Amino acid sequence: MTMIIQIFLNYAIKQKEFSFTVSEITSKLNLTITPSVFGKLLNANLDRLEKEGLHIDLKRGADGRIYNAKYEEPFDENM
């Protein structure tokens, strides 16, 4: 997992549930990546993030693309 995605995942774990646009989150987390590149990176890693317990839905609205993220502790099948 890239460092950018790891920073985003750590933020999501602390927040538990939040909504964002890629522009807002890249600015808020001070990520060294453009919003459009982060959006592509995020979409390419949705399956990996879901395995880590982060579920992300995308809604397109008048204000642009709004992502809704919810973190749930992943279930460990080995327990």
mmCIF file of the N, C-alpha and C atoms, coordinates in Angstrom:
data_MODEL
# 
_entry.id   MODEL 
# 
loop_
_atom_site.group_PDB 
_atom_site.id 
_atom_site.type_symbol 
_atom_site.label_atom_id 
_atom_site.label_alt_id 
_atom_site.label_comp_id 
_atom_site.label_asym_id 
_atom_site.label_entity_id 
_atom_site.label_seq_id 
_atom_site.pdbx_PDB_ins_code 
_atom_site.Cartn_x 
_atom_site.Cartn_y 
_atom_site.Cartn_z 
_atom_site.occupancy 
_atom_site.B_iso_or_equiv 
_atom_site.pdbx_formal_charge 
_atom_site.auth_seq_id 
_atom_site.auth_comp_id 
_atom_site.auth_asym_id 
_atom_site.auth_atom_id 
_atom_site.pdbx_PDB_model_num 
ATOM 1   N N  . MET A 1 1  ? 0.861   -1.181  0.000  1.00 0.00 ? 1  MET A N  1 
ATOM 2   C CA . MET A 1 1  ? 0.000   0.000   0.000  1.00 0.00 ? 1  MET A CA 1 
ATOM 3   C C  . MET A 1 1  ? 0.902   1.237   0.000  1.00 0.00 ? 1  MET A C  1 
ATOM 4   N N  . THR A 1 2  ? 0.547   2.205   -0.792 1.00 0.00 ? 2  THR A N  1 
ATOM 5   C CA . THR A 1 2  ? 1.376   3.402   -0.866 1.00 0.00 ? 2  THR A CA 1 
ATOM 6   C C  . THR A 1 2  ? 1.276   4.208   0.426  1.00 0.00 ? 2  THR A C  1 
ATOM 7   N N  . MET A 1 3  ? 2.265   5.049   0.634  1.00 0.00 ? 3  MET A N  1 
ATOM 8   C CA . MET A 1 3  ? 2.297   5.888   1.838  1.00 0.00 ? 3  MET A CA 1 
ATOM 9   C C  . MET A 1 3  ? 1.088   6.836   1.877  1.00 0.00 ? 3  MET A C  1 
ATOM 10  N N  . ILE A 1 4  ? 0.678   7.350   0.727  1.00 0.00 ? 4  ILE A N  1 
ATOM 11  C CA . ILE A 1 4  ? -0.474  8.270   0.656  1.00 0.00 ? 4  ILE A CA 1 
ATOM 12  C C  . ILE A 1 4  ? -1.736  7.554   1.129  1.00 0.00 ? 4  ILE A C  1 
ATOM 13  N N  . ILE A 1 5  ? -1.952  6.350   0.642  1.00 0.00 ? 5  ILE A N  1 
ATOM 14  C CA . ILE A 1 5  ? -3.136  5.581   1.043  1.00 0.00 ? 5  ILE A CA 1 
ATOM 15  C C  . ILE A 1 5  ? -3.054  5.221   2.527  1.00 0.00 ? 5  ILE A C  1 
ATOM 16  N N  . GLN A 1 6  ? -1.872  4.937   3.026  1.00 0.00 ? 6  GLN A N  1 
ATOM 17  C CA . GLN A 1 6  ? -1.703  4.609   4.447  1.00 0.00 ? 6  GLN A CA 1 
ATOM 18  C C  . GLN A 1 6  ? -2.042  5.819   5.327  1.00 0.00 ? 6  GLN A C  1 
ATOM 19  N N  . ILE A 1 7  ? -1.622  7.006   4.912  1.00 0.00 ? 7  ILE A N  1 
ATOM 20  C CA . ILE A 1 7  ? -1.956  8.235   5.651  1.00 0.00 ? 7  ILE A CA 1 
ATOM 21  C C  . ILE A 1 7  ? -3.466  8.423   5.680  1.00 0.00 ? 7  ILE A C  1 
ATOM 22  N N  . PHE A 1 8  ? -4.104  8.217   4.534  1.00 0.00 ? 8  PHE A N  1 
ATOM 23  C CA . PHE A 1 8  ? -5.555  8.344   4.445  1.00 0.00 ? 8  PHE A CA 1 
ATOM 24  C C  . PHE A 1 8  ? -6.241  7.304   5.336  1.00 0.00 ? 8  PHE A C  1 
ATOM 25  N N  . LEU A 1 9  ? -5.770  6.064   5.320  1.00 0.00 ? 9  LEU A N  1 
ATOM 26  C CA . LEU A 1 9  ? -6.359  5.009   6.148  1.00 0.00 ? 9  LEU A CA 1 
ATOM 27  C C  . LEU A 1 9  ? -6.214  5.326   7.628  1.00 0.00 ? 9  LEU A C  1 
ATOM 28  N N  . ASN A 1 10 ? -5.069  5.816   8.049  1.00 0.00 ? 10 ASN A N  1 
ATOM 29  C CA . ASN A 1 10 ? -4.869  6.184   9.456  1.00 0.00 ? 10 ASN A CA 1 
ATOM 30  C C  . ASN A 1 10 ? -5.847  7.280   9.868  1.00 0.00 ? 10 ASN A C  1 
ATOM 31  N N  . TYR A 1 11 ? -6.071  8.257   9.005  1.00 0.00 ? 11 TYR A N  1 
ATOM 32  C CA . TYR A 1 11 ? -7.036  9.325   9.270  1.00 0.00 ? 11 TYR A CA 1 
ATOM 33  C C  . TYR A 1 11 ? -8.444  8.722   9.403  1.00 0.00 ? 11 TYR A C  1 
ATOM 34  N N  . ALA A 1 12 ? -8.793  7.821   8.493  1.00 0.00 ? 12 ALA A N  1 
ATOM 35  C CA . ALA A 1 12 ? -10.122 7.208   8.501  1.00 0.00 ? 12 ALA A CA 1 
ATOM 36  C C  . ALA A 1 12 ? -10.361 6.400   9.765  1.00 0.00 ? 12 ALA A C  1 
ATOM 37  N N  . ILE A 1 13 ? -9.339  5.708   10.242 1.00 0.00 ? 13 ILE A N  1 
ATOM 38  C CA . ILE A 1 13 ? -9.472  4.917   11.470 1.00 0.00 ? 13 ILE A CA 1 
ATOM 39  C C  . ILE A 1 13 ? -9.781  5.827   12.651 1.00 0.00 ? 13 ILE A C  1 
ATOM 40  N N  . LYS A 1 14 ? -9.158  6.991   12.699 1.00 0.00 ? 14 LYS A N  1 
ATOM 41  C CA . LYS A 1 14 ? -9.411  7.940   13.792 1.00 0.00 ? 14 LYS A CA 1 
ATOM 42  C C  . LYS A 1 14 ? -10.800 8.559   13.683 1.00 0.00 ? 14 LYS A C  1 
ATOM 43  N N  . GLN A 1 15 ? -11.238 8.861   12.475 1.00 0.00 ? 15 GLN A N  1 
ATOM 44  C CA . GLN A 1 15 ? -12.524 9.537   12.274 1.00 0.00 ? 15 GLN A CA 1 
ATOM 45  C C  . GLN A 1 15 ? -13.727 8.605   12.370 1.00 0.00 ? 15 GLN A C  1 
ATOM 46  N N  . LYS A 1 16 ? -13.547 7.351   12.013 1.00 0.00 ? 16 LYS A N  1 
ATOM 47  C CA . LYS A 1 16 ? -14.585 6.318   11.985 1.00 0.00 ? 16 LYS A CA 1 
ATOM 48  C C  . LYS A 1 16 ? -15.586 6.507   10.834 1.00 0.00 ? 16 LYS A C  1 
ATOM 49  N N  . GLU A 1 17 ? -16.208 7.675   10.719 1.00 0.00 ? 17 GLU A N  1 
ATOM 50  C CA . GLU A 1 17 ? -17.189 7.914   9.662  1.00 0.00 ? 17 GLU A CA 1 
ATOM 51  C C  . GLU A 1 17 ? -17.122 9.381   9.246  1.00 0.00 ? 17 GLU A C  1 
ATOM 52  N N  . PHE A 1 18 ? -17.004 9.620   7.928  1.00 0.00 ? 18 PHE A N  1 
ATOM 53  C CA . PHE A 1 18 ? -16.897 10.991  7.434  1.00 0.00 ? 18 PHE A CA 1 
ATOM 54  C C  . PHE A 1 18 ? -17.170 11.046  5.940  1.00 0.00 ? 18 PHE A C  1 
ATOM 55  N N  . SER A 1 19 ? -17.477 12.247  5.465  1.00 0.00 ? 19 SER A N  1 
ATOM 56  C CA . SER A 1 19 ? -17.688 12.510  4.039  1.00 0.00 ? 19 SER A CA 1 
ATOM 57  C C  . SER A 1 19 ? -16.604 13.462  3.575  1.00 0.00 ? 19 SER A C  1 
ATOM 58  N N  . PHE A 1 20 ? -16.227 13.354  2.297  1.00 0.00 ? 20 PHE A N  1 
ATOM 59  C CA . PHE A 1 20 ? -15.160 14.197  1.780  1.00 0.00 ? 20 PHE A CA 1 
ATOM 60  C C  . PHE A 1 20 ? -15.180 14.248  0.264  1.00 0.00 ? 20 PHE A C  1 
ATOM 61  N N  . THR A 1 21 ? -14.527 15.253  -0.277 1.00 0.00 ? 21 THR A N  1 
ATOM 62  C CA . THR A 1 21 ? -14.191 15.278  -1.694 1.00 0.00 ? 21 THR A CA 1 
ATOM 63  C C  . THR A 1 21 ? -12.685 15.069  -1.761 1.00 0.00 ? 21 THR A C  1 
ATOM 64  N N  . VAL A 1 22 ? -12.175 14.669  -2.920 1.00 0.00 ? 22 VAL A N  1 
ATOM 65  C CA . VAL A 1 22 ? -10.739 14.431  -3.012 1.00 0.00 ? 22 VAL A CA 1 
ATOM 66  C C  . VAL A 1 22 ? -9.963  15.724  -2.793 1.00 0.00 ? 22 VAL A C  1 
ATOM 67  N N  . SER A 1 23 ? -10.503 16.848  -3.222 1.00 0.00 ? 23 SER A N  1 
ATOM 68  C CA . SER A 1 23 ? -9.825  18.135  -2.999 1.00 0.00 ? 23 SER A CA 1 
ATOM 69  C C  . SER A 1 23 ? -9.734  18.454  -1.515 1.00 0.00 ? 23 SER A C  1 
ATOM 70  N N  . GLU A 1 24 ? -10.840 18.259  -0.798 1.00 0.00 ? 24 GLU A N  1 
ATOM 71  C CA . GLU A 1 24 ? -10.859 18.533  0.645  1.00 0.00 ? 24 GLU A CA 1 
ATOM 72  C C  . GLU A 1 24 ? -9.872  17.663  1.399  1.00 0.00 ? 24 GLU A C  1 
ATOM 73  N N  . ILE A 1 25 ? -9.859  16.376  1.083  1.00 0.00 ? 25 ILE A N  1 
ATOM 74  C CA . ILE A 1 25 ? -9.036  15.455  1.864  1.00 0.00 ? 25 ILE A CA 1 
ATOM 75  C C  . ILE A 1 25 ? -7.551  15.628  1.553  1.00 0.00 ? 25 ILE A C  1 
ATOM 76  N N  . THR A 1 26 ? -7.207  15.918  0.313  1.00 0.00 ? 26 THR A N  1 
ATOM 77  C CA . THR A 1 26 ? -5.786  16.134  0.009  1.00 0.00 ? 26 THR A CA 1 
ATOM 78  C C  . THR A 1 26 ? -5.284  17.389  0.704  1.00 0.00 ? 26 THR A C  1 
ATOM 79  N N  . SER A 1 27 ? -6.136  18.399  0.792  1.00 0.00 ? 27 SER A N  1 
ATOM 80  C CA . SER A 1 27 ? -5.762  19.630  1.482  1.00 0.00 ? 27 SER A CA 1 
ATOM 81  C C  . SER A 1 27 ? -5.695  19.409  2.998  1.00 0.00 ? 27 SER A C  1 
ATOM 82  N N  . LYS A 1 28 ? -6.718  18.781  3.548  1.00 0.00 ? 28 LYS A N  1 
ATOM 83  C CA . LYS A 1 28 ? -6.797  18.565  4.994  1.00 0.00 ? 28 LYS A CA 1 
ATOM 84  C C  . LYS A 1 28 ? -5.635  17.722  5.518  1.00 0.00 ? 28 LYS A C  1 
ATOM 85  N N  . LEU A 1 29 ? -5.262  16.686  4.761  1.00 0.00 ? 29 LEU A N  1 
ATOM 86  C CA . LEU A 1 29 ? -4.196  15.787  5.194  1.00 0.00 ? 29 LEU A CA 1 
ATOM 87  C C  . LEU A 1 29 ? -2.824  16.227  4.694  1.00 0.00 ? 29 LEU A C  1 
ATOM 88  N N  . ASN A 1 30 ? -2.811  17.351  3.973  1.00 0.00 ? 30 ASN A N  1 
ATOM 89  C CA . ASN A 1 30 ? -1.556  17.901  3.466  1.00 0.00 ? 30 ASN A CA 1 
ATOM 90  C C  . ASN A 1 30 ? -0.800  16.871  2.615  1.00 0.00 ? 30 ASN A C  1 
ATOM 91  N N  . LEU A 1 31 ? -1.553  16.174  1.764  1.00 0.00 ? 31 LEU A N  1 
ATOM 92  C CA . LEU A 1 31 ? -0.968  15.127  0.933  1.00 0.00 ? 31 LEU A CA 1 
ATOM 93  C C  . LEU A 1 31 ? -0.192  15.750  -0.228 1.00 0.00 ? 31 LEU A C  1 
ATOM 94  N N  . THR A 1 32 ? 0.936   15.160  -0.541 1.00 0.00 ? 32 THR A N  1 
ATOM 95  C CA . THR A 1 32 ? 1.776   15.663  -1.633 1.00 0.00 ? 32 THR A CA 1 
ATOM 96  C C  . THR A 1 32 ? 1.386   14.971  -2.939 1.00 0.00 ? 32 THR A C  1 
ATOM 97  N N  . ILE A 1 33 ? 0.112   15.176  -3.321 1.00 0.00 ? 33 ILE A N  1 
ATOM 98  C CA . ILE A 1 33 ? -0.449  14.572  -4.514 1.00 0.00 ? 33 ILE A CA 1 
ATOM 99  C C  . ILE A 1 33 ? -1.592  15.469  -4.979 1.00 0.00 ? 33 ILE A C  1 
ATOM 100 N N  . THR A 1 34 ? -1.817  15.537  -6.274 1.00 0.00 ? 34 THR A N  1 
ATOM 101 C CA . THR A 1 34 ? -2.931  16.358  -6.760 1.00 0.00 ? 34 THR A CA 1 
ATOM 102 C C  . THR A 1 34 ? -4.249  15.631  -6.493 1.00 0.00 ? 34 THR A C  1 
ATOM 103 N N  . PRO A 1 35 ? -5.333  16.369  -6.350 1.00 0.00 ? 35 PRO A N  1 
ATOM 104 C CA . PRO A 1 35 ? -6.624  15.723  -6.097 1.00 0.00 ? 35 PRO A CA 1 
ATOM 105 C C  . PRO A 1 35 ? -7.009  14.712  -7.177 1.00 0.00 ? 35 PRO A C  1 
ATOM 106 N N  . SER A 1 36 ? -6.765  15.020  -8.442 1.00 0.00 ? 36 SER A N  1 
ATOM 107 C CA . SER A 1 36 ? -7.160  14.081  -9.494 1.00 0.00 ? 36 SER A CA 1 
ATOM 108 C C  . SER A 1 36 ? -6.357  12.787  -9.410 1.00 0.00 ? 36 SER A C  1 
ATOM 109 N N  . VAL A 1 37 ? -5.073  12.874  -9.116 1.00 0.00 ? 37 VAL A N  1 
ATOM 110 C CA . VAL A 1 37 ? -4.250  11.671  -8.979 1.00 0.00 ? 37 VAL A CA 1 
ATOM 111 C C  . VAL A 1 37 ? -4.661  10.895  -7.728 1.00 0.00 ? 37 VAL A C  1 
ATOM 112 N N  . PHE A 1 38 ? -4.973  11.609  -6.632 1.00 0.00 ? 38 PHE A N  1 
ATOM 113 C CA . PHE A 1 38 ? -5.426  10.926  -5.423 1.00 0.00 ? 38 PHE A CA 1 
ATOM 114 C C  . PHE A 1 38 ? -6.741  10.195  -5.677 1.00 0.00 ? 38 PHE A C  1 
ATOM 115 N N  . GLY A 1 39 ? -7.654  10.829  -6.417 1.00 0.00 ? 39 GLY A N  1 
ATOM 116 C CA . GLY A 1 39 ? -8.927  10.177  -6.747 1.00 0.00 ? 39 GLY A CA 1 
ATOM 117 C C  . GLY A 1 39 ? -8.714  8.878   -7.499 1.00 0.00 ? 39 GLY A C  1 
ATOM 118 N N  . LYS A 1 40 ? -7.797  8.871   -8.456 1.00 0.00 ? 40 LYS A N  1 
ATOM 119 C CA . LYS A 1 40 ? -7.491  7.654   -9.216 1.00 0.00 ? 40 LYS A CA 1 
ATOM 120 C C  . LYS A 1 40 ? -6.848  6.606   -8.305 1.00 0.00 ? 40 LYS A C  1 
ATOM 121 N N  . LEU A 1 41 ? -5.945  7.043   -7.443 1.00 0.00 ? 41 LEU A N  1 
ATOM 122 C CA . LEU A 1 41 ? -5.278  6.142   -6.507 1.00 0.00 ? 41 LEU A CA 1 
ATOM 123 C C  . LEU A 1 41 ? -6.279  5.524   -5.536 1.00 0.00 ? 41 LEU A C  1 
ATOM 124 N N  . LEU A 1 42 ? -7.183  6.353   -5.039 1.00 0.00 ? 42 LEU A N  1 
ATOM 125 C CA . LEU A 1 42 ? -8.216  5.887   -4.117 1.00 0.00 ? 42 LEU A CA 1 
ATOM 126 C C  . LEU A 1 42 ? -9.098  4.836   -4.784 1.00 0.00 ? 42 LEU A C  1 
ATOM 127 N N  . ASN A 1 43 ? -9.570  5.135   -5.986 1.00 0.00 ? 43 ASN A N  1 
ATOM 128 C CA . ASN A 1 43 ? -10.441 4.203   -6.698 1.00 0.00 ? 43 ASN A CA 1 
ATOM 129 C C  . ASN A 1 43 ? -9.722  2.900   -7.034 1.00 0.00 ? 43 ASN A C  1 
ATOM 130 N N  . ALA A 1 44 ? -8.434  2.967   -7.298 1.00 0.00 ? 44 ALA A N  1 
ATOM 131 C CA . ALA A 1 44 ? -7.657  1.765   -7.608 1.00 0.00 ? 44 ALA A CA 1 
ATOM 132 C C  . ALA A 1 44 ? -7.432  0.896   -6.368 1.00 0.00 ? 44 ALA A C  1 
ATOM 133 N N  . ASN A 1 45 ? -7.573  1.484   -5.179 1.00 0.00 ? 45 ASN A N  1 
ATOM 134 C CA . ASN A 1 45 ? -7.300  0.757   -3.926 1.00 0.00 ? 45 ASN A CA 1 
ATOM 135 C C  . ASN A 1 45 ? -8.550  0.485   -3.093 1.00 0.00 ? 45 ASN A C  1 
ATOM 136 N N  . LEU A 1 46 ? -9.735  0.653   -3.652 1.00 0.00 ? 46 LEU A N  1 
ATOM 137 C CA . LEU A 1 46 ? -10.964 0.463   -2.880 1.00 0.00 ? 46 LEU A CA 1 
ATOM 138 C C  . LEU A 1 46 ? -11.074 -0.951  -2.304 1.00 0.00 ? 46 LEU A C  1 
ATOM 139 N N  . ASP A 1 47 ? -10.700 -1.961  -3.081 1.00 0.00 ? 47 ASP A N  1 
ATOM 140 C CA . ASP A 1 47 ? -10.783 -3.346  -2.580 1.00 0.00 ? 47 ASP A CA 1 
ATOM 141 C C  . ASP A 1 47 ? -9.824  -3.567  -1.414 1.00 0.00 ? 47 ASP A C  1 
ATOM 142 N N  . ARG A 1 48 ? -8.610  -3.032  -1.529 1.00 0.00 ? 48 ARG A N  1 
ATOM 143 C CA . ARG A 1 48 ? -7.619  -3.190  -0.462 1.00 0.00 ? 48 ARG A CA 1 
ATOM 144 C C  . ARG A 1 48 ? -8.074  -2.477  0.806  1.00 0.00 ? 48 ARG A C  1 
ATOM 145 N N  . LEU A 1 49 ? -8.644  -1.279  0.644  1.00 0.00 ? 49 LEU A N  1 
ATOM 146 C CA . LEU A 1 49 ? -9.126  -0.524  1.800  1.00 0.00 ? 49 LEU A CA 1 
ATOM 147 C C  . LEU A 1 49 ? -10.289 -1.250  2.475  1.00 0.00 ? 49 LEU A C  1 
ATOM 148 N N  . GLU A 1 50 ? -11.139 -1.865  1.669  1.00 0.00 ? 50 GLU A N  1 
ATOM 149 C CA . GLU A 1 50 ? -12.266 -2.601  2.243  1.00 0.00 ? 50 GLU A CA 1 
ATOM 150 C C  . GLU A 1 50 ? -11.773 -3.779  3.081  1.00 0.00 ? 50 GLU A C  1 
ATOM 151 N N  . LYS A 1 51 ? -10.717 -4.436  2.641  1.00 0.00 ? 51 LYS A N  1 
ATOM 152 C CA . LYS A 1 51 ? -10.136 -5.535  3.422  1.00 0.00 ? 51 LYS A CA 1 
ATOM 153 C C  . LYS A 1 51 ? -9.569  -5.033  4.748  1.00 0.00 ? 51 LYS A C  1 
ATOM 154 N N  . GLU A 1 52 ? -9.172  -3.759  4.781  1.00 0.00 ? 52 GLU A N  1 
ATOM 155 C CA . GLU A 1 52 ? -8.649  -3.151  6.013  1.00 0.00 ? 52 GLU A CA 1 
ATOM 156 C C  . GLU A 1 52 ? -9.771  -2.618  6.909  1.00 0.00 ? 52 GLU A C  1 
ATOM 157 N N  . GLY A 1 53 ? -11.017 -2.702  6.430  1.00 0.00 ? 53 GLY A N  1 
ATOM 158 C CA . GLY A 1 53 ? -12.162 -2.265  7.226  1.00 0.00 ? 53 GLY A CA 1 
ATOM 159 C C  . GLY A 1 53 ? -12.736 -0.915  6.838  1.00 0.00 ? 53 GLY A C  1 
ATOM 160 N N  . LEU A 1 54 ? -12.227 -0.305  5.777  1.00 0.00 ? 54 LEU A N  1 
ATOM 161 C CA . LEU A 1 54 ? -12.709 1.013   5.354  1.00 0.00 ? 54 LEU A CA 1 
ATOM 162 C C  . LEU A 1 54 ? -13.620 0.840   4.145  1.00 0.00 ? 54 LEU A C  1 
ATOM 163 N N  . HIS A 1 55 ? -14.879 1.197   4.316  1.00 0.00 ? 55 HIS A N  1 
ATOM 164 C CA . HIS A 1 55 ? -15.881 1.084   3.262  1.00 0.00 ? 55 HIS A CA 1 
ATOM 165 C C  . HIS A 1 55 ? -16.158 2.483   2.715  1.00 0.00 ? 55 HIS A C  1 
ATOM 166 N N  . ILE A 1 56 ? -16.031 2.637   1.401  1.00 0.00 ? 56 ILE A N  1 
ATOM 167 C CA . ILE A 1 56 ? -16.191 3.944   0.774  1.00 0.00 ? 56 ILE A CA 1 
ATOM 168 C C  . ILE A 1 56 ? -17.234 3.853   -0.325 1.00 0.00 ? 56 ILE A C  1 
ATOM 169 N N  . ASP A 1 57 ? -18.205 4.777   -0.273 1.00 0.00 ? 57 ASP A N  1 
ATOM 170 C CA . ASP A 1 57 ? -19.231 4.906   -1.312 1.00 0.00 ? 57 ASP A CA 1 
ATOM 171 C C  . ASP A 1 57 ? -19.072 6.256   -1.980 1.00 0.00 ? 57 ASP A C  1 
ATOM 172 N N  . LEU A 1 58 ? -19.378 6.311   -3.256 1.00 0.00 ? 58 LEU A N  1 
ATOM 173 C CA . LEU A 1 58 ? -19.284 7.552   -4.021 1.00 0.00 ? 58 LEU A CA 1 
ATOM 174 C C  . LEU A 1 58 ? -20.666 7.993   -4.437 1.00 0.00 ? 58 LEU A C  1 
ATOM 175 N N  . LYS A 1 59 ? -20.963 9.265   -4.192 1.00 0.00 ? 59 LYS A N  1 
ATOM 176 C CA . LYS A 1 59 ? -22.215 9.849   -4.645 1.00 0.00 ? 59 LYS A CA 1 
ATOM 177 C C  . LYS A 1 59 ? -21.877 11.069  -5.499 1.00 0.00 ? 59 LYS A C  1 
ATOM 178 N N  . ARG A 1 60 ? -22.483 11.131  -6.654 1.00 0.00 ? 60 ARG A N  1 
ATOM 179 C CA . ARG A 1 60 ? -22.277 12.284  -7.521 1.00 0.00 ? 60 ARG A CA 1 
ATOM 180 C C  . ARG A 1 60 ? -23.447 13.235  -7.319 1.00 0.00 ? 60 ARG A C  1 
ATOM 181 N N  . GLY A 1 61 ? -23.128 14.486  -7.029 1.00 0.00 ? 61 GLY A N  1 
ATOM 182 C CA . GLY A 1 61 ? -24.167 15.466  -6.788 1.00 0.00 ? 61 GLY A CA 1 
ATOM 183 C C  . GLY A 1 61 ? -23.828 16.781  -7.455 1.00 0.00 ? 61 GLY A C  1 
ATOM 184 N N  . ALA A 1 62 ? -24.618 17.790  -7.150 1.00 0.00 ? 62 ALA A N  1 
ATOM 185 C CA . ALA A 1 62 ? -24.418 19.110  -7.729 1.00 0.00 ? 62 ALA A CA 1 
ATOM 186 C C  . ALA A 1 62 ? -23.080 19.706  -7.305 1.00 0.00 ? 62 ALA A C  1 
ATOM 187 N N  . ASP A 1 63 ? -22.591 19.334  -6.131 1.00 0.00 ? 63 ASP A N  1 
ATOM 188 C CA . ASP A 1 63 ? -21.330 19.861  -5.614 1.00 0.00 ? 63 ASP A CA 1 
ATOM 189 C C  . ASP A 1 63 ? -20.124 19.024  -6.027 1.00 0.00 ? 63 ASP A C  1 
ATOM 190 N N  . GLY A 1 64 ? -20.330 18.045  -6.894 1.00 0.00 ? 64 GLY A N  1 
ATOM 191 C CA . GLY A 1 64 ? -19.223 17.199  -7.325 1.00 0.00 ? 64 GLY A CA 1 
ATOM 192 C C  . GLY A 1 64 ? -19.341 15.804  -6.757 1.00 0.00 ? 64 GLY A C  1 
ATOM 193 N N  . ARG A 1 65 ? -18.237 15.117  -6.719 1.00 0.00 ? 65 ARG A N  1 
ATOM 194 C CA . ARG A 1 65 ? -18.199 13.746  -6.202 1.00 0.00 ? 65 ARG A CA 1 
ATOM 195 C C  . ARG A 1 65 ? -17.951 13.770  -4.696 1.00 0.00 ? 65 ARG A C  1 
ATOM 196 N N  . ILE A 1 66 ? -18.913 13.254  -3.965 1.00 0.00 ? 66 ILE A N  1 
ATOM 197 C CA . ILE A 1 66 ? -18.814 13.182  -2.504 1.00 0.00 ? 66 ILE A CA 1 
ATOM 198 C C  . ILE A 1 66 ? -18.601 11.722  -2.116 1.00 0.00 ? 66 ILE A C  1 
ATOM 199 N N  . TYR A 1 67 ? -17.518 11.485  -1.401 1.00 0.00 ? 67 TYR A N  1 
ATOM 200 C CA . TYR A 1 67 ? -17.220 10.154  -0.903 1.00 0.00 ? 67 TYR A CA 1 
ATOM 201 C C  . TYR A 1 67 ? -17.690 10.057  0.545  1.00 0.00 ? 67 TYR A C  1 
ATOM 202 N N  . ASN A 1 68 ? -18.317 8.937   0.887  1.00 0.00 ? 68 ASN A N  1 
ATOM 203 C CA . ASN A 1 68 ? -18.709 8.647   2.266  1.00 0.00 ? 68 ASN A CA 1 
ATOM 204 C C  . ASN A 1 68 ? -17.875 7.468   2.722  1.00 0.00 ? 68 ASN A C  1 
ATOM 205 N N  . ALA A 1 69 ? -17.149 7.654   3.810  1.00 0.00 ? 69 ALA A N  1 
ATOM 206 C CA . ALA A 1 69 ? -16.262 6.616   4.315  1.00 0.00 ? 69 ALA A CA 1 
ATOM 207 C C  . ALA A 1 69 ? -16.710 6.186   5.706  1.00 0.00 ? 69 ALA A C  1 
ATOM 208 N N  . LYS A 1 70 ? -16.636 4.897   5.946  1.00 0.00 ? 70 LYS A N  1 
ATOM 209 C CA . LYS A 1 70 ? -16.979 4.359   7.261  1.00 0.00 ? 70 LYS A CA 1 
ATOM 210 C C  . LYS A 1 70 ? -15.978 3.263   7.591  1.00 0.00 ? 70 LYS A C  1 
ATOM 211 N N  . TYR A 1 71 ? -15.343 3.400   8.744  1.00 0.00 ? 71 TYR A N  1 
ATOM 212 C CA . TYR A 1 71 ? -14.372 2.401   9.178  1.00 0.00 ? 71 TYR A CA 1 
ATOM 213 C C  . TYR A 1 71 ? -14.997 1.482   10.205 1.00 0.00 ? 71 TYR A C  1 
ATOM 214 N N  . GLU A 1 72 ? -14.841 0.185   9.986  1.00 0.00 ? 72 GLU A N  1 
ATOM 215 C CA . GLU A 1 72 ? -15.264 -0.839  10.944 1.00 0.00 ? 72 GLU A CA 1 
ATOM 216 C C  . GLU A 1 72 ? -14.090 -1.780  11.128 1.00 0.00 ? 72 GLU A C  1 
ATOM 217 N N  . GLU A 1 73 ? -13.806 -2.119  12.343 1.00 0.00 ? 73 GLU A N  1 
ATOM 218 C CA . GLU A 1 73 ? -12.707 -3.041  12.642 1.00 0.00 ? 73 GLU A CA 1 
ATOM 219 C C  . GLU A 1 73 ? -12.880 -4.319  11.818 1.00 0.00 ? 73 GLU A C  1 
ATOM 220 N N  . PRO A 1 74 ? -11.864 -4.687  11.029 1.00 0.00 ? 74 PRO A N  1 
ATOM 221 C CA . PRO A 1 74 ? -12.015 -5.892  10.200 1.00 0.00 ? 74 PRO A CA 1 
ATOM 222 C C  . PRO A 1 74 ? -12.151 -7.155  11.043 1.00 0.00 ? 74 PRO A C  1 
ATOM 223 N N  . PHE A 1 75 ? -12.905 -8.084  10.548 1.00 0.00 ? 75 PHE A N  1 
ATOM 224 C CA . PHE A 1 75 ? -13.127 -9.364  11.227 1.00 0.00 ? 75 PHE A CA 1 
ATOM 225 C C  . PHE A 1 75 ? -11.951 -10.288 10.922 1.00 0.00 ? 75 PHE A C  1 
ATOM 226 N N  . ASP A 1 76 ? -11.344 -10.830 11.949 1.00 0.00 ? 76 ASP A N  1 
ATOM 227 C CA . ASP A 1 76 ? -10.217 -11.744 11.780 1.00 0.00 ? 76 ASP A CA 1 
ATOM 228 C C  . ASP A 1 76 ? -10.747 -13.179 11.816 1.00 0.00 ? 76 ASP A C  1 
ATOM 229 N N  . GLU A 1 77 ? -10.653 -13.865 10.674 1.00 0.00 ? 77 GLU A N  1 
ATOM 230 C CA . GLU A 1 77 ? -11.178 -15.226 10.568 1.00 0.00 ? 77 GLU A CA 1 
ATOM 231 C C  . GLU A 1 77 ? -10.357 -16.237 11.364 1.00 0.00 ? 77 GLU A C  1 
ATOM 232 N N  . ASN A 1 78 ? -9.153  -15.878 11.778 1.00 0.00 ? 78 ASN A N  1 
ATOM 233 C CA . ASN A 1 78 ? -8.270  -16.810 12.501 1.00 0.00 ? 78 ASN A CA 1 
ATOM 234 C C  . ASN A 1 78 ? -8.566  -16.876 13.989 1.00 0.00 ? 78 ASN A C  1 
ATOM 235 N N  . MET A 1 79 ? -9.503  -16.094 14.468 1.00 0.00 ? 79 MET A N  1 
ATOM 236 C CA . MET A 1 79 ? -9.781  -16.073 15.911 1.00 0.00 ? 79 MET A CA 1 
ATOM 237 C C  . MET A 1 79 ? -10.755 -17.160 16.278 1.00 0.00 ? 79 MET A C  1 
# 
